[in-house]
């Protein structure tokens, strides 16, 4: 604006001749900018709309009953929760029954002393360690603890190290 | 007989209703024939003239037309199946069983839908290979080739979303495995899976989402893309015909 020639006196009704942005371009840019912001906003709210806030899915914590229910050297499959409760001489641990390959439900094979997946043939030891198969990772261990009234409590959202074992 | 039929047809063509539907007069010259095609919504993506060799079986094996006919069969049988199917967890499986064993001719419609779906995947793939080996992706057909690839993807997504709807063990585990493949995508995989399933497991939300994709969004996308695809075949100068064919040797 400084290089624009403003010959008229200050307060003159004559507008200074500007070589900058014209009114039309200015309004076009404002409009396109507003439309862009509105477009981005509608993408954001649509994304939010498609992410459910309340899910009617199985609970992620489960009570697995009294520890005495499980003999030493046993693997018990809890079908509704898709968890193995394993009791070994060193203590209890909870192993996920969902195959780390593509999410099929594995099966405990007592004769072969291993956990096997029916879909693509992955095999695991009872402590979740992978023996063979396309599964990329061992079966994870879930946090397991005792409630105040002495029942086993498994939290499927909390994954712990396999070395952490519950001693009862 | 013939003369009375012809005169009846002539009288019909002279009525005000006929003339309001078919705005042009009789298509008796090349000009009026072209105008009849250009001026008709349902015909304007059809070519005015077709080269004779592009109509031969070996020019295309009619694979695109077969795919389109199968799509039409799927559209009709799919709409009919929708009258008995509830996309909700306790009903979906029972409705599928009812269609097989209780509803009159239900098993015919369901099998027709299923068979046509399998055949359409097969036909679309074969169509793609045929066009590819013919060099049908070369200029000026590049854009239509890309539209065709997108149509192939839409066909596969239609097939996959339809796979969940019977809500049996096969459907459940196929979609569990398939959506776990999606979650292997770097960074956004788990979010995409969550959005597609509407949750962390293949449950009621997943069934409803796949249903809406299967009966509304994907068929609509296919419909629009097929329209563009047909229109571009004509605008790009018809089928790619090998020079060999023009010699008539084949």
Boltz contact constraints between the chains, C-beta under 6 A:
constraints:
  - contact:
      token1: [A, 50]
      token2: [B, 195]
      max_distance: 6.0
  - contact:
      token1: [A, 52]
      token2: [B, 198]
      max_distance: 6.0
  - contact:
      token1: [A, 55]
      token2: [B, 199]
      max_distance: 6.0
  - contact:
      token1: [A, 57]
      token2: [B, 199]
      max_distance: 6.0
  - contact:
      token1: [A, 57]
      token2: [B, 201]
      max_distance: 6.0
  - contact:
      token1: [A, 102]
      token2: [B, 177]
      max_distance: 6.0
  - contact:
      token1: [A, 102]
      token2: [B, 180]
      max_distance: 6.0
  - contact:
      token1: [A, 103]
      token2: [B, 176]
      max_distance: 6.0
  - contact:
      token1: [A, 103]
      token2: [B, 180]
      max_distance: 6.0
